[in-house]
């Protein structure tokens, strides 16, 4: 379930301007998947049970799905000294599919910067609304960025219920 977004980052200026935002490459996949699991396990543990986290992170086993996402979506990575510290993707011009920031780089403006880049790309692609499925952990971050809850949702992954929110933001 790649569309559950996990972390909240305060609206603070980026403390390290050396962060590079670039298009992803297939060679980034292993590092991105490891970061996905580490971040969810560390950051979302107060909002989701160990069973829910295991079900959520089990999606890394489907390498074909991840490879297809990298190939078919507008996919950005945030990099610091060649280390991936975050990533985000835009699916179908109007859906923010993935937004993850490394557990050790939270609250440094990386999520804000990635989200802004995705929003700008959606506008370039003539989207008027950006939608996303957002975790409990990330809800406040998205609300601060102007997203509103459309509906709470319950996703079932490997027989485990995981609650999140369908959210949307009107784009200028």
ABEGO torsion letter per residue (X at the ends): XAABBABBBBBBBBABAABBBBBBBAAAAAAAAAAAAAAAAAAAAAABBAAAAAAAAAAAABAAAAAAAAAABBBBBBBBGGBBAEBBBBBGGABBABBBBBAAABGAGAAAAAAAAAAAAAAAAGBABBBBBBBAAAAAAAAAAGBBBABBBBBBBGGBBBBBBBBBBBBX
